[in-house]
């Protein structure tokens, strides 16, 4: 079946992440008129951001220019701008350039079909003042900031003569036991115990203390409990400490305050990293307000089984921003495979190739802990260790958008594996 949207139909996709890009690529092959709007000119492979944050990869290794990815779509236009508003009755998206009176963006960006795929942003659960002390990990800037803080802590420890202060400099607290927190904890522990082990003279980097704090009853809550337990063992083998049921009640310049087993504890730490929660983007908030959409506690918009807003067949919401029920009515997780499948499905809907509701094909979950250590939950199998790590490696490389990126990442990971080196250990800019 090769049906196409009606001649001249305009599709506007807001967001160049996995969902938006997969929708645009599918539509471009059918010759649809598509406009992709993103405030960045590149697609970012977010699952590997933690590698940038810990010096394993450079930002360019996990990013691809959106124009390059969509260059074969002759009727696909890419605009580097930020969508700040939408006028439902006029079917018009307002861009920041237009709102500011820019001549370049003066024309209205009108649509027949709107696809909202703006992803999510870090949530501090009402404590936005913690952001300055505990950066999240959603953007390239976040990763560079994290990398600077982690590496700068070791540099400052080399100059510090006070043992108590040095101990605080060598204490790294990661808040949140989901995949991002687990991957960060494992990577920081490996950095201290392997990569930097012989690089300093005034202290032993292997004495660094890495703490992973999770407020729930186990880490990796979306994985089977048996794999969560294996992940804890792998982290402890790397030297990281895992605390379950540890609720963070305060974050400041000198560390964190934690309630654990009804006891209050102060942890002095110069470096605190946040991996505990997400919420909707500003444009997602605007869409919810303009279309009176219902939302959950994490800010996700409730959509129909066809991924449209209720009563609006012309507006799709996909990816992290969409609240979609999966098996057992549990919300689908905000991970790349979900967004990819939703993007491709929406494109088929727009092209008239399906009337069926969206169904997620769960291909499994993967989380890496460290060198030769990962956990894998497939629909019919669960395993960990080196086989899971090897599968994780090839799956992530396969999902990288551009061929050049795959080659670069493969070569760098092979080098890092053989030498235990991390080549992107630049401190820039100066951590705040």
C-alpha positions in Angstrom: 0.0 0.0 0.0 1.6 3.3 -1.0 -1.0 5.9 -0.2 0.2 9.5 0.4 -1.2 12.5 2.3 -3.3 14.8 0.2 -1.4 17.1 -2.1 0.0 20.1 -0.3 -0.7 18.8 3.2 1.7 20.3 5.6 3.2 18.3 8.5 5.0 20.2 11.2 7.2 18.1 13.6 8.4 19.9 16.7 11.5 18.1 18.1 14.4 16.4 16.4 14.8 13.6 18.9 14.2 9.9 18.2 10.5 10.3 17.8 10.5 13.3 15.6 13.4 12.1 13.4 11.9 8.7 12.8 8.6 10.3 11.8 10.3 12.7 9.5 12.4 10.0 7.8 9.4 7.8 7.2 7.4 10.7 5.8 10.3 11.9 3.6 10.4 8.6 1.8 6.8 9.1 0.8 7.3 12.6 -0.5 5.3 14.4 2.2 5.7 18.1 2.9 7.4 18.1 6.3 8.9 20.9 8.4 11.1 19.8 11.4 11.6 22.5 14.1 14.3 22.1 16.7 16.2 24.7 18.7 19.4 22.6 18.1 20.7 21.8 14.6 21.6 18.3 15.6 20.1 15.1 16.8 21.5 13.9 20.1 21.9 10.2 21.0 20.9 10.7 24.6 21.5 7.1 25.8 25.3 7.7 25.5 25.3 11.1 27.2 26.8 9.5 30.3 29.8 8.5 28.2 30.4 12.2 27.4 29.8 13.1 31.1 32.6 10.7 32.2 35.1 11.4 29.4 34.5 8.3 27.3 33.3 10.0 24.2 33.2 13.5 22.8 29.9 15.3 22.1 30.4 15.1 18.3 30.6 11.3 18.5 26.9 11.0 19.6 25.4 13.9 17.6 24.4 14.1 13.9 23.2 17.3 12.1 19.5 17.0 11.5 19.9 18.4 8.0 22.4 15.7 7.1 20.1 13.0 8.5 17.2 14.3 6.4 19.1 15.5 3.3 17.5 12.9 1.0 14.0 14.2 1.7 13.6 16.8 -1.0 10.3 18.0 0.5 11.6 18.1 4.1 12.6 21.5 5.5 14.6 21.9 8.7 14.3 25.1 10.9 16.6 25.8 13.7 14.2 27.6 16.0 12.3 27.1 19.2 8.5 26.5 19.2 7.0 28.6 22.0 3.3 28.6 21.3 0.6 27.1 19.2 -2.7 28.5 18.0 -5.2 25.6 17.7 -8.0 27.4 15.8 -5.5 28.7 13.2 -3.4 25.6 13.2 -0.3 27.6 13.6 2.9 27.1 15.5 4.6 30.2 16.9 8.4 30.2 16.9 10.7 32.2 19.2 12.0 34.2 16.2 8.4 35.1 15.2 7.5 36.0 18.7 10.6 38.3 18.9 9.7 39.9 15.6 12.5 38.4 13.6 12.2 39.1 9.9 13.4 35.6 9.1 10.6 34.0 11.0 7.9 36.5 10.3 5.7 34.1 8.3 3.4 31.9 10.3 4.4 28.2 10.4 1.0 26.7 9.6 0.2 23.0 9.7 -2.4 20.5 8.7 -0.9 17.9 11.0 1.2 18.7 14.1 3.6 16.2 15.7 4.8 17.2 19.1 8.0 15.3 20.0 9.9 17.7 22.3 11.0 15.0 24.9 11.5 15.8 28.5 13.6 17.8 30.9 15.1 17.3 34.3 12.7 17.5 37.2 13.8 18.3 40.8 10.4 17.6 42.3 9.8 21.2 43.3 13.3 21.9 44.4 14.6 23.8 41.4 17.2 25.5 43.6 19.0 22.2 43.6 19.8 22.4 39.9 22.8 24.6 40.4 24.4 22.1 42.7 23.2 18.8 41.1 23.2 19.0 37.3 20.9 16.6 35.4 21.8 14.8 32.2 19.6 15.7 29.2 21.7 17.9 27.0 25.3 18.2 25.6 25.8 21.2 27.9 24.7 19.1 30.9 27.2 16.4 30.0 30.1 18.8 29.6 29.2 20.4 32.9 29.1 17.0 34.6 32.4 16.0 33.0 34.0 19.3 34.2 32.8 18.8 37.8 33.9 15.2 38.0 37.4 15.8 36.6 37.8 19.1 38.4 37.2 17.3 41.7 40.2 15.1 41.1 42.3 18.1 40.1 41.4 20.0 43.2 42.1 17.0 45.4 45.7 17.0 44.1 46.2 20.4 45.5 44.2 20.0 48.7 46.1 19.4 51.9 43.3 19.1 54.4 42.3 15.4 54.5 38.6 16.1 55.4 38.2 18.5 52.5 40.0 16.1 50.2 37.7 13.3 51.2 34.7 15.5 50.3 36.3 16.3 46.9 36.7 12.6 46.3 33.0 11.8 47.2 30.6 11.6 44.3 26.9 11.3 44.9 24.5 10.2 42.2 20.9 10.7 43.0 18.5 8.3 41.2 18.8 4.6 40.6 17.3 4.3 37.1 19.4 3.4 34.1 21.0 6.8 33.9 22.0 6.8 37.6 23.3 3.2 37.4 25.4 4.0 34.3 26.8 7.2 35.8 27.7 5.4 39.0 29.5 2.6 37.2 31.3 5.0 34.9 32.5 7.3 37.7 33.7 4.3 39.7 35.6 2.9 36.7 37.1 6.3 36.1 38.5 6.5 39.6 39.7 2.9 39.9 41.0 2.3 36.4 41.4 5.3 34.1 42.9 7.7 36.7 44.5 5.2 39.0 48.1 6.3 38.3 47.6 9.9 37.2 47.9 11.7 40.5 50.7 11.9 43.1 49.2 13.5 46.2 46.5 10.9 46.6 45.2 7.6 45.3 42.1 8.0 43.0 41.0 4.5 43.9 40.1 5.9 47.3 37.3 7.9 45.7 33.8 7.2 47.2 30.9 6.8 44.8 27.4 6.6 46.3 24.3 5.8 44.3 21.2 6.9 46.2 17.7 5.6 45.3 14.6 6.5 47.2 12.6 3.4 46.1 13.0 -0.2 47.2 15.5 -1.1 44.5 17.5 0.3 41.6 16.4 -0.3 38.0 12.8 -0.6 39.0 11.6 -1.2 35.4 13.8 -4.4 35.3 13.1 -7.7 36.9 14.1 -7.7 40.6 16.7 -10.4 39.9 18.5 -8.2 37.5 18.3 -5.2 39.9 20.1 -7.4 42.5 22.8 -8.3 40.0 23.3 -4.7 39.1 23.8 -3.9 42.8 26.5 -6.6 43.0 28.2 -5.4 39.9 28.3 -1.8 41.2 29.7 -2.9 44.5 32.3 -5.0 42.7 33.4 -1.7 41.0 33.6 -0.1 44.4 30.4 2.0 44.3 28.0 2.0 47.2 24.3 1.6 46.7 21.7 2.8 49.2 18.1 1.9 48.7 15.3 3.8 50.4 17.6 6.9 50.7 15.5 10.0 50.3 17.4 13.2 49.6 16.0 16.1 51.6 18.6 18.7 50.8 21.3 19.6 48.3 23.8 22.5 48.9 27.3 23.5 47.9 28.9 21.1 50.4 26.9 18.0 49.9 23.5 16.4 50.5 21.2 15.6 53.4 19.6 12.1 53.3 16.9 10.3 55.2 17.7 6.6 55.3 16.0 4.0 57.5 14.4 6.8 59.6 17.8 8.3 60.3 19.1 11.6 59.0 22.6 11.7 57.5 24.8 14.5 56.2 27.1 13.5 53.3 29.9 15.9 52.5 30.4 15.8 48.7 31.9 18.3 46.2 30.2 16.6 43.3 26.5 15.7 43.2 24.9 14.4 40.0 21.1 14.2 39.4 19.4 11.3 37.6 16.2 11.1 39.6 13.3 12.5 37.5 12.0 14.2 34.4 9.1 16.4 33.5 7.6 17.9 30.3 9.3 20.6 28.3 8.1 24.2 28.2 6.5 23.6 24.8 4.8 20.5 26.2 3.4 22.7 28.9 2.1 25.1 26.3 0.5 22.4 24.2 -1.2 21.0 27.3 -2.6 24.4 28.2 -3.7 25.4 24.6 -5.5 22.0 24.0 -6.7 21.5 27.6 -4.9 18.2 27.7 -4.9 15.9 30.8 -1.6 15.1 32.4 0.0 12.8 34.9 2.4 13.7 37.8 5.4 13.7 35.4 3.7 16.2 33.1 3.1 13.7 30.3 0.0 14.3 28.1 -2.7 11.7 27.9 -3.3 10.6 24.3 -5.6 8.3 22.5 -4.5 4.8 21.3 -3.7 6.5 18.0 -1.3 8.9 19.8 -3.5 12.0 19.1 -4.8 14.4 21.7 -8.4 13.6 22.5 -10.7 15.3 20.0 -7.8 16.5 17.9 -7.0 14.1 15.1 -4.6 16.7 13.7 -2.3 16.8 16.7 0.0 13.8 17.7 2.1 13.6 20.8 4.9 11.1 21.0 8.0 10.1 22.9 8.7 11.1 26.5 5.9 13.7 26.4 3.2 11.1 25.7 1.4 9.1 28.3 0.7 5.7 26.7 -0.4 2.6 28.5 1.7 -0.5 27.9 1.3 -4.1 29.2 -0.6 -4.2 32.4 -1.7 -0.6 31.9 1.7 0.6 33.1 2.9 3.7 31.2 5.5 3.0 28.5 8.9 4.2 29.6 10.6 7.2 28.2 13.3 5.4 26.2 14.5 5.6 22.7 12.9 2.4 21.3 9.4 3.7 22.4 9.9 7.0 20.7 11.3 5.4 17.5 8.3 3.1 17.1 5.9 5.9 17.9 7.5 8.2 15.3 7.3 5.5 12.6 3.7 4.7 13.5 2.6 8.3 13.4 4.1 8.7 10.0 2.2 5.6 8.7 -1.0 7.1 10.2 -0.4 10.4 8.4 0.2 8.5 5.2 -3.0 6.5 5.6 -1.2 3.2 5.9 -2.7 2.1 9.2 -5.9 2.6 11.2 -4.8 0.3 14.0 -4.0 1.7 17.5 -0.3 2.0 18.4 1.2 -1.2 19.9 4.7 -1.1 21.4 6.8 -4.1 20.4 9.0 -4.6 23.5 12.4 -5.8 22.4 13.8 -5.8 25.9 15.8 -3.5 28.2 19.5 -3.0 28.6 21.6 -1.1 31.2 25.3 -1.1 31.4 27.1 -1.0 34.8 30.8 -1.0 33.7 33.4 -2.9 31.8 32.1 -6.3 30.9 29.1 -5.7 33.1 25.5 -5.1 32.1 22.0 -6.4 32.6 19.6 -7.4 29.9 15.9 -8.2 30.1 14.5 -9.6 26.8 10.9 -10.8 26.4 12.0 -14.4 26.8 15.4 -14.2 28.5 17.3 -12.5 31.3 21.0 -12.4 31.7 23.9 -10.2 32.8 27.7 -9.9 32.7 29.8 -10.0 29.6 27.1 -11.3 27.2 24.7 -8.5 28.2 27.5 -5.9 27.9 28.3 -7.2 24.4 24.7 -7.0 23.3 24.4 -3.5 24.8 27.4 -2.4 22.9 26.2 -3.5 19.5 22.6 -2.4 20.1 23.7 1.2 20.9 26.1 1.4 18.0 23.3 0.1 15.7 21.0 2.9 16.9 23.4 5.7 16.1 22.0 7.6 13.3 24.9 8.3 10.9 27.5 5.7 9.7 30.4 8.0 10.5 29.3 8.1 14.2 29.1 4.3 14.3 32.7 3.9 13.1 34.1 6.6 15.4 32.3 5.1 18.5 33.4 1.6 17.6 37.0 2.6 17.3 37.0 4.6 20.5 35.3 2.0 22.5 37.6 -0.7 21.2 40.6 1.5 22.2 39.1 2.3 25.6 38.4 -1.4 26.2 42.0 -2.5 25.4 43.8 0.4 27.2 41.2 1.4 29.9 41.7 5.0 28.7 39.1 7.7 28.3 40.2 10.1 25.7 37.8 13.0 26.1 38.9 14.2 29.5 38.7 17.9 28.9 37.7 20.4 31.6 35.8 23.0 29.7 34.1 25.3 30.6 35.2 25.8 34.2 32.6 24.1 36.5 30.3 26.6 38.3 
